[in-house]
Amino acid sequence: MRAAKTSIIPVVALVVALLVCRLIVLLMAGRPDNAGIDLLMQITNVLVWPLAWLDATQPVYGSRFERGTLTIIVVTLIGLRLYMRRSPKS
């Protein structure tokens, strides 16, 4: 169980890092025609799709704050914390 516990941390950290990058890029009005930003958006669209309805009224271009992305970041971190507390220590 210890190996599974330590192997999930980098995966969750990568997911959260990608979501934080998405949030910052959208707050800074990143242009979707940029190849790097487009790649980031395509990768993270899968992660934020379940809560896309929260941001249905957001503009397509310009600065925007995605509440769904922030919600997924918070829920992921809370879930990781609960997983770490629930797992037996060895």
Backbone as numpy.savetxt, mean C-alpha at the origin, in Angstrom:
# Nx Ny Nz CAx CAy CAz Cx Cy Cz
7.78 -22.32 12.81 6.94 -21.12 12.81 7.82 -19.87 12.81
8.98 -19.98 13.41 9.87 -18.83 13.48 10.31 -18.37 12.09
10.59 -19.33 11.19 11.03 -18.99 9.84 9.91 -18.31 9.07
8.68 -18.78 9.24 7.55 -18.15 8.55 7.31 -16.74 9.09
7.52 -16.59 10.37 7.32 -15.28 11.00 8.32 -14.26 10.48
9.57 -14.66 10.32 10.57 -13.72 9.85 10.52 -13.54 8.34
9.98 -14.51 7.61 9.93 -14.36 6.16 8.76 -13.50 5.70
7.75 -13.32 6.53 6.61 -12.51 6.14 6.90 -11.02 6.32
7.81 -10.69 7.21 8.11 -9.28 7.48 8.65 -8.54 6.26
9.61 -9.06 5.51 10.07 -8.33 4.32 8.99 -8.18 3.25
8.12 -9.17 3.13 7.04 -9.08 2.14 6.07 -7.97 2.52
5.67 -7.93 3.77 4.77 -6.88 4.23 5.44 -5.52 4.14
6.71 -5.45 4.47 7.45 -4.18 4.37 7.50 -3.69 2.93
7.69 -4.60 1.98 7.71 -4.22 0.56 6.34 -3.71 0.11
5.30 -4.38 0.53 3.94 -3.95 0.17 3.64 -2.57 0.74
3.96 -2.36 2.00 3.71 -1.06 2.64 4.57 0.02 1.99
5.81 -0.30 1.66 6.68 0.69 1.00 6.12 1.09 -0.36
5.64 0.13 -1.12 5.03 0.45 -2.41 3.79 1.33 -2.25
2.98 1.02 -1.25 1.77 1.81 -1.02 2.10 3.23 -0.54
3.12 3.36 0.30 3.54 4.70 0.74 4.09 5.49 -0.44
4.86 4.84 -1.31 5.34 5.52 -2.52 4.18 5.98 -3.38
3.16 5.14 -3.52 1.98 5.51 -4.30 1.30 6.74 -3.68
1.15 6.72 -2.37 0.49 7.83 -1.69 1.27 9.12 -1.88
2.58 9.07 -1.75 3.41 10.27 -1.92 3.38 10.76 -3.36
3.48 9.84 -4.31 3.45 10.24 -5.72 2.14 10.93 -6.06
1.03 10.40 -5.56 -0.26 11.01 -5.86 -0.43 12.35 -5.15
0.12 12.48 -3.96 0.07 13.77 -3.27 0.90 14.83 -3.98
1.98 14.39 -4.62 2.85 15.31 -5.36 2.42 15.48 -6.82
1.25 14.99 -7.16 0.67 15.12 -8.50 1.56 14.48 -9.56
2.00 13.26 -9.29 2.82 12.54 -10.26 2.04 12.28 -11.54
2.70 12.46 -12.67 2.04 12.32 -13.96 2.00 10.85 -14.38
0.82 10.36 -14.74 0.70 8.95 -15.12 1.37 8.61 -16.45
1.78 9.61 -17.23 2.47 9.30 -18.49 3.95 9.01 -18.27
4.47 9.22 -17.06 5.84 8.84 -16.72 5.90 7.33 -16.55
6.89 6.69 -17.17 6.97 5.22 -17.16 7.14 4.65 -15.75
7.95 5.28 -14.91 8.16 4.79 -13.55 6.91 4.90 -12.70
6.24 6.02 -12.82 5.01 6.22 -12.06 3.91 5.30 -12.56
3.85 5.11 -13.88 2.86 4.20 -14.44 3.09 2.78 -13.95
4.34 2.34 -13.88 4.66 1.01 -13.36 4.24 0.88 -11.90
4.55 1.89 -11.10 4.15 1.88 -9.69 2.63 1.80 -9.55
1.92 2.56 -10.35 0.45 2.55 -10.29 -0.11 1.20 -10.72
0.46 0.60 -11.77 -0.03 -0.71 -12.23 0.21 -1.79 -11.19
1.35 -1.75 -10.52 1.64 -2.75 -9.48 0.72 -2.58 -8.28
0.52 -1.34 -7.86 -0.26 -1.11 -6.64 -1.77 -1.04 -6.88
-2.21 -0.96 -8.12 -3.65 -0.97 -8.39 -4.30 -2.25 -7.89
-3.57 -3.35 -7.98 -4.09 -4.64 -7.49 -4.31 -4.58 -5.99
-3.44 -3.87 -5.29 -3.54 -3.81 -3.83 -4.64 -2.88 -3.34
-4.91 -1.80 -4.07 -5.90 -0.82 -3.61 -7.27 -1.02 -4.26
-7.37 -1.99 -5.17 -8.63 -2.22 -5.86 -9.82 -2.45 -4.92
-9.70 -3.22 -3.83 -10.86 -3.46 -2.97 -11.47 -2.19 -2.38
-10.67 -1.16 -2.17 -11.19 0.08 -1.58 -11.22 1.23 -2.58
-11.25 0.92 -3.85 -11.27 1.97 -4.88 -12.53 2.81 -4.81
-13.59 2.28 -4.27 -14.84 3.04 -4.17 -14.70 4.25 -3.25
-13.75 4.22 -2.33 -13.53 5.37 -1.45 -13.01 6.58 -2.22
-12.34 6.33 -3.34 -11.71 7.41 -4.10 -12.35 7.61 -5.47
-13.61 7.21 -5.62 -14.27 7.29 -6.92 -14.44 8.74 -7.39
-14.52 9.68 -6.46 -14.73 11.08 -6.85 -13.43 11.87 -6.97
-12.31 11.20 -6.81 -11.01 11.88 -6.90 -10.71 12.24 -8.36
-10.02 13.36 -8.59 -9.64 13.71 -9.96 -8.60 12.74 -10.52
-8.57 12.59 -11.84 -7.61 11.70 -12.47 -6.23 12.35 -12.51
-6.19 13.64 -12.80 -4.92 14.37 -12.88 -4.83 15.37 -11.73
-3.62 15.74 -11.37 -3.41 16.69 -10.29 -3.20 15.99 -8.97
-3.02 16.77 -7.95 -2.77 16.24 -6.62 -4.05 15.62 -6.05
-3.89 14.46 -5.44 -5.05 13.81 -4.81 -4.59 12.99 -3.63
-5.49 12.81 -2.70 -5.23 12.02 -1.49 -6.15 10.81 -1.53
-5.57 9.63 -1.68 -6.37 8.41 -1.75 -6.59 7.85 -0.35
-7.80 7.93 0.10 -8.15 7.40 1.42 -8.06 5.88 1.45
-8.34 5.23 0.32 -8.25 3.77 0.25 -6.84 3.28 0.45
-5.87 3.99 -0.14 -4.47 3.60 0.02 -4.03 3.73 1.47
-4.38 4.84 2.09 -4.02 5.03 3.49 -4.69 3.99 4.38
-5.94 3.66 4.09 -6.65 2.65 4.87 -5.97 1.29 4.75
-5.54 0.93 3.55 -4.87 -0.36 3.37 -3.52 -0.38 4.08
-2.80 0.73 4.07 -1.53 0.80 4.79 -1.76 0.57 6.29
-2.73 1.26 6.85 -3.01 1.15 8.28 -3.48 -0.26 8.64
-4.38 -0.82 7.84 -4.89 -2.17 8.12 -3.77 -3.20 8.01
-2.88 -3.04 7.03 -1.76 -3.97 6.88 -0.83 -3.91 8.08
-0.52 -2.71 8.54 0.37 -2.58 9.70 -0.28 -3.11 10.98
-1.57 -2.87 11.16 -2.27 -3.42 12.32 -2.31 -4.94 12.24
-2.58 -5.48 11.05 -2.60 -6.93 10.87 -1.25 -7.56 11.16
-0.18 -6.92 10.71 1.16 -7.43 11.00 1.44 -7.41 12.50
1.05 -6.34 13.14 1.26 -6.24 14.59 0.50 -7.33 15.35
-0.75 -7.57 14.95 -1.53 -8.63 15.59 -0.95 -10.01 15.30
-0.45 -10.20 14.09 0.18 -11.48 13.74 1.44 -11.71 14.58
2.22 -10.66 14.77 3.45 -10.79 15.55 3.15 -11.06 17.03
2.07 -10.47 17.55 1.74 -10.71 18.95 1.14 -12.10 19.15
0.39 -12.58 18.17 -0.29 -13.86 18.29 0.65 -15.05 18.11
1.67 -14.89 17.31 2.59 -15.99 17.04 3.36 -16.37 18.29
3.54 -17.67 18.52 4.31 -18.08 19.70 5.79 -17.72 19.54
6.37 -17.31 20.63 7.79 -16.96 20.63 8.62 -18.21 20.90
9.71 -18.34 20.17 10.55 -19.52 20.39 11.98 -19.13 20.65
